[in-house]
Amino acid sequence: MLSRKAISQFALVIAVLLWISFMVSDMFLMFGNTSNIDSGISDKLPDIIFNLFIIAIYLFYKFRIGRAETVNFTDLLWRIFVTGLICTIISFILKLFLLALEATRLAQNILLLDFVYLINLVLITVFLVSTFIVWKRLILYQKTKFLVRIWNTFEYILILSIIYSALPFEIYPNLTLYYVVLLIIMGLFLSANMRWVAYLNFKQKWKSILLIFLTLLYLGYFSSNLYGLINAENQFNTNLWDNVFLLSLIAFIFIYALFSLLVILFNLPTSSVFEKKLEEVVNFQKLSQSIQTDQSEEQVYNILLESSVSTVLADAAWIEVEDQNDLFTENITKHKIDKIKSQIDENTEKGNKQINRLKGVGFKSIAIFPINVQSQQIGTLALLKEMGDGFDKDSANIIKTFVAQTEVSVENSRLINQALENERYKEELKIAKEVQTSLLPDILNKNEQFDIKAFSVSADEVGGDYYDTYQINDNLFSVIIGDVSGKGTSAAFHMSQMKGVFQSLAQLGLSSKKFLINANNAISNCLEKTSFITVSYFLIDTEKKKIEFSRAGHCPTIYYSKKSNKARFFTNKGLGLGILRNGDFHKYIHVNRLTYQPGDIILLYTDGISEARNKNGEEYGYDRIKKVLDTNTNETTTIIQERLINDLYDFTGSSFINDDYTTLVIKFNN
Amino acid sequence: MIHIESILNDGVKTIRVGGDVDASSSIQLDTEIKSAIEGGDKKILVDCSKLNYISSAGLGVFMSYIQDIEANNVKLVIFGLNEKVLNVFEILGLNQLLKIENSTEAAKAYLNEI
């Protein structure tokens, strides 16, 4: 496809060629007539060429002048003005030229007069067609389907008139007149479409009036000029008044120009109101957009400030955002604001308020609007005017909608920030969870003499339950289970400290009591006042088949003895780590020593299991734990652990227990 | 839910603790005991006869005042613990460091010892 520009340029070239051939053929014909020589061409030829020329010019402007938009109405009018000006100047120069020759015989030369007339005819055609296209653009601004139909009909009839003019005979007497009248009526109807006028601002309206007025002047000048020429020597081949097309065009352009002029003139007084409303809409749109775009709170406040000031024509304004200690000002100093605020404070009313009696600050009236986010006032917007009683109900309502819009934007932006922050915390917690999970050993130290199996779940991302093992030498193992008071992040930190303490002390091969005393000393310095850690510490000697263990406030160990076929609790005395932070801790630690037999089982757990509650509020309790062990003494550690946890879930009714819970099962092999 | 109230009567501060003391409600318990000790009360009676459950955080509150009690010559006695709650105190070993009595009378008798 050819571009619009290419088409218009092509049309221009054709138009110039047609123009030249029109001039030559017409002059030739005229020369033939005056000299009584048969020129050998039909007297209709210039007419046909002229009509073709009109079509070329029409195409040229159709593709040259683009669609009307809010911003370019005056540009379109300006274009007509310039075209008209150039045409008028050329025509005027020709007129002066004729005047200068008046005294000479040359002035009577019919050929020269014809030449001038033809140039004028071409000029007015250019002017009319270009104006017609501009009118079309303006009329079809914000077009409706109906309007487009009418317009198309109008245009087809117009183009048809070109063909009609070229007909060598008259179809019907006075048809030309009827034709012109029909086109004028349609033109009148179309001239009622002036939507574009509403979008002109005050300045543009004045400019448009001027431009349209000048257009009318050109039109008048051309028409009278041509009329004068025709009247003087009524023998030209191409008569303007015979051309339905040009005649209708002149009438239509004149009507629309006149209508526009009057409509704009009458719209002048109300244009400021319309402009203000338009600005309100634009401002409101700006604020609405701030919801979607990721504008910062600061930008939103600035938009509110600017919009409010320009909408109600305030002389000064400020926005104070209390919860962020921000102040946005317009035409006012901080000092003055404080001075005004002291006057407002006397008036203790909450909410929107207007005061019309400010003193000594250069402003008489003030309107104050609270800015609320999540039903909390986060700031205020204050608008000031130098005159008294400066804010009416309408402007207050507009500002209220602006403020409401701002509130939504600010709330949105805050929620987004919160969400981002939460997301970051979640990410951090995920890392913490990974780190902590790595603190609990994947593989527990053991040898062929015993099996060991652990299971642990945290209520939150991170927890305070702990278990670990350490192989001191080929036959000596230490095992620990622990529970940090509280849960969540703080418990997880203490648990990691406990891991450090265990890993450093276990390798020393201390007795269980020594281990706990040292651990108490070490951990007491790390815990806050209300925190403690309960642990049970075991030393397993697989050579001597002996176990030594101590309890530091931890849930009693359940020991199943194969020999007696009985499980029992070791509830001897003990004290949690970190409770007693002086030297007396050792007094509260008891050491158990026993020799194990193949098939013996040690069952360890944290209070997350024993204190887990069902929906009736009952605790799972020690006895249920013991019962699971009692009924599964022949099973492997893995099965015992699974049965215990399944039994626990059956009891609580779900796998969600609101505490960290851990179990550790040790079974001695045959 | 925790229910907590303090009464000062004849130089004895009675703190009644009822309901569940978990991680969040333990703060209220801490505030009450703290204000009693810092307020100069020398005889403190902690009535736990309505106490249903205490978490490790609640135990941590009692634990944290063990040394303050000794240092300030305060007599603090806990009484009325139900079996379950008493067991929790015992397993942790707090019964060895805090005075725990079964009845009001025994608790008051302890406070009035010289």
Chai-1 contact restraints between the chains, C-beta under 6 A:
chainA,res_idxA,chainB,res_idxB,connection_type,confidence,min_distance_angstrom,max_distance_angstrom,comment,restraint_id
A,S485,B,S56,contact,1.0,0.0,6.0,A-B,restraint_1
A,S485,B,G60,contact,1.0,0.0,6.0,A-B,restraint_2
A,G486,B,A23,contact,1.0,0.0,6.0,A-B,restraint_3
A,G486,B,A57,contact,1.0,0.0,6.0,A-B,restraint_4
A,K529,B,S64,contact,1.0,0.0,6.0,A-B,restraint_5
A,T530,B,G60,contact,1.0,0.0,6.0,A-B,restraint_6
A,T530,B,V61,contact,1.0,0.0,6.0,A-B,restraint_7
A,T530,B,S64,contact,1.0,0.0,6.0,A-B,restraint_8
A,S531,B,G60,contact,1.0,0.0,6.0,A-B,restraint_9
A,G553,B,L92,contact,1.0,0.0,6.0,A-B,restraint_10
A,G553,B,G93,contact,1.0,0.0,6.0,A-B,restraint_11
A,G574,B,G93,contact,1.0,0.0,6.0,A-B,restraint_12
A,L575,B,G93,contact,1.0,0.0,6.0,A-B,restraint_13
A,G576,B,L92,contact,1.0,0.0,6.0,A-B,restraint_14
A,I579,B,M63,contact,1.0,0.0,6.0,A-B,restraint_15
A,Y588,B,G93,contact,1.0,0.0,6.0,A-B,restraint_16
A,Y588,B,Q96,contact,1.0,0.0,6.0,A-B,restraint_17
